[in-house]
Amino acid sequence: PDNDPWDTHGHGTHVAGTIGAAANDGHPIVGVAWNVRLMACKAFDSDGIGYHSDIIEGIAYATTNGAQIINASWGGRTYSKAMYEAIAAARDHGVLFVAAAGNSGQNTAEWPFYPCTYELDNIISVAAIDRQDQLAWFSNYGSNSIHLGAPGVAIHSSVATSDSAYQTWNGTSMATPHVAGVAAL
């Protein structure tokens, strides 16, 4: 992991734009929290693959360097005690952890999705909703593990291909930064 802000995958730039893009380039797209400070923590490769050890190191880096909120627009099916402990350590430093519910359309009570289903009181788990305020067809759900829904369908935000590039994406990864941005406000 590193703090090089160059996004070789594109996912992080789209998420960051949703959190805090400012209307300074004439484009009508703006983030939720215009005056937010964003910290680049890259723990995934250009294919979007990340290992628990790298993600844990990224969480520790963000916590050590003063992050107040961590947007976790990622996840998977594998439980990790070390990951749980890293998020708990972040909690002990006052860090809020906003986690994506996952895009499998499944109940997380039957099919846990981590980190959103870790039982820690600093985690807010986010499902995706559409423009009709309905659960998005792809979004995971769960009455005991998903805390709320946020816009996650047809989200237009910045991408890393140029300083003026934007794309429309779907996913709980797109819903999660809406909640992180509101928390930052």
C-alpha positions in Angstrom: 0.0 0.0 0.0 1.1 3.6 -0.5 -0.3 7.1 -0.4 0.5 7.9 -4.1 -2.7 9.6 -5.2 -2.4 8.3 -8.8 -5.4 5.9 -9.2 -4.4 3.2 -11.7 -7.8 1.5 -11.3 -10.3 4.4 -11.3 -12.5 3.2 -8.5 -10.9 5.4 -5.8 -11.2 8.6 -7.9 -14.9 8.0 -8.5 -15.4 7.5 -4.8 -13.3 10.5 -3.8 -15.3 12.7 -6.3 -18.5 11.7 -4.7 -17.2 12.5 -1.3 -15.6 15.9 -2.0 -15.4 17.1 -5.6 -15.6 20.9 -5.8 -17.3 22.8 -8.6 -14.2 24.4 -9.8 -13.9 23.2 -13.4 -17.3 24.3 -14.8 -18.7 20.8 -14.6 -21.9 20.5 -12.7 -20.8 17.5 -10.6 -19.9 18.2 -7.0 -19.3 16.1 -4.0 -21.2 15.9 -0.8 -18.6 17.7 1.3 -16.9 20.4 -0.7 -14.4 21.4 2.0 -13.3 17.9 3.0 -9.7 16.9 3.1 -9.1 13.5 1.4 -6.2 11.2 2.2 -5.1 8.9 -0.5 -4.4 5.3 0.8 -3.9 2.8 -2.0 -4.1 -0.8 -1.0 -5.5 -2.3 -4.2 -3.7 -2.9 -7.5 -4.7 -1.7 -11.0 -7.1 -4.6 -11.4 -8.8 -3.8 -8.1 -7.2 -6.7 -6.2 -6.2 -6.1 -2.6 -4.8 -8.4 0.1 -5.9 -8.2 3.7 -2.4 -7.4 4.8 -2.2 -4.3 2.5 -5.7 -3.2 3.5 -4.9 -3.5 7.2 -1.7 -1.5 6.6 -3.8 1.2 4.8 -6.2 1.4 7.7 -3.3 1.8 10.2 -1.7 4.4 7.9 -5.0 6.4 7.8 -5.5 6.1 11.5 -2.0 7.1 12.4 -2.1 10.1 10.1 -5.3 11.6 11.5 -8.2 10.2 9.5 -11.5 10.8 11.2 -13.5 8.8 8.6 -12.5 5.8 6.5 -14.6 5.1 3.4 -14.4 1.4 2.7 -15.9 0.9 -0.8 -14.6 -2.6 -0.9 -15.2 -6.0 0.7 -15.4 -9.7 0.4 -16.6 -13.0 1.9 -13.5 -13.8 3.9 -13.6 -13.1 7.7 -10.3 -11.8 9.0 -9.6 -11.4 12.7 -6.7 -9.2 11.9 -9.0 -6.9 9.8 -11.5 -6.9 12.6 -8.8 -5.8 15.0 -7.5 -3.1 12.6 -11.0 -1.6 12.4 -11.4 -1.9 16.2 -8.0 -0.1 16.6 -9.3 2.7 14.3 -12.4 2.9 16.5 -10.2 3.3 19.6 -8.7 6.4 17.9 -12.1 7.8 17.2 -12.3 6.8 13.5 -15.7 6.2 11.9 -15.6 3.3 9.3 -18.2 3.5 6.5 -18.4 0.2 4.7 -20.1 -0.9 1.4 -22.7 -3.7 1.8 -21.6 -5.5 -1.4 -23.1 -6.1 -4.8 -24.4 -9.7 -4.8 -28.0 -9.0 -4.1 -27.8 -11.3 -1.0 -28.9 -11.1 2.6 -25.7 -10.6 4.7 -27.2 -12.6 7.6 -26.9 -15.6 5.3 -23.9 -14.5 3.3 -21.7 -12.3 5.4 -19.8 -9.6 3.6 -16.8 -8.0 5.3 -16.0 -5.5 6.6 -19.7 -4.4 6.6 -20.8 -7.3 8.8 -18.2 -7.0 11.5 -20.0 -6.3 14.7 -18.2 -3.1 15.6 -19.9 0.1 16.8 -17.7 2.4 14.6 -18.9 0.7 11.3 -21.8 2.2 9.3 -22.8 -0.4 6.6 -24.3 1.1 3.4 -26.7 -0.5 0.9 -27.4 1.1 -2.5 -30.8 2.6 -3.4 -32.1 3.8 -6.7 -33.8 7.0 -7.8 -37.2 5.6 -6.6 -35.7 5.1 -3.1 -35.9 1.3 -3.6 -33.1 -1.1 -2.8 -30.9 -1.5 -5.9 -31.3 -4.9 -7.6 -27.6 -5.7 -7.0 -27.3 -4.4 -3.4 -26.8 -6.7 -0.5 -29.2 -6.2 2.4 -29.7 -7.3 5.9 -31.8 -6.1 8.8 -29.1 -6.8 11.4 -26.0 -5.8 9.5 -26.9 -3.0 7.0 -27.6 0.3 8.6 -28.9 2.5 5.8 -29.2 3.0 2.1 -27.8 5.8 0.0 -27.8 6.6 -3.8 -25.8 3.9 -5.6 -27.4 3.7 -9.1 -26.3 6.0 -12.0 -23.8 7.9 -9.9 -21.9 10.4 -12.0 -18.4 11.3 -10.6 -14.8 11.9 -11.5 -12.5 9.3 -13.0 -8.7 9.1 -13.3 -8.4 9.2 -17.0 -8.0 13.0 -17.1 -8.7 16.1 -15.0 -12.0 16.6 -16.7 -13.2 13.0 -17.1 -16.5 11.8 -15.5 -18.4 8.5 -15.7 -21.6 7.0 -14.4 -21.2 3.9 -12.2 -23.5 1.7 -10.1 -22.7 0.0 -6.8 -22.6 0.0 -3.1 -19.2 1.5 -3.6 -20.9 4.5 -5.0 -23.4 4.6 -2.1 -20.9 4.5 0.6 -19.1 7.8 -0.2 -22.4 9.6 0.1 -22.6 8.5 3.7 -18.9 9.2 4.3 -19.4 12.7 2.9 -22.4 13.4 5.1 -20.4 12.2 8.1 -17.7 14.6 7.1 -20.2 17.5 7.0 
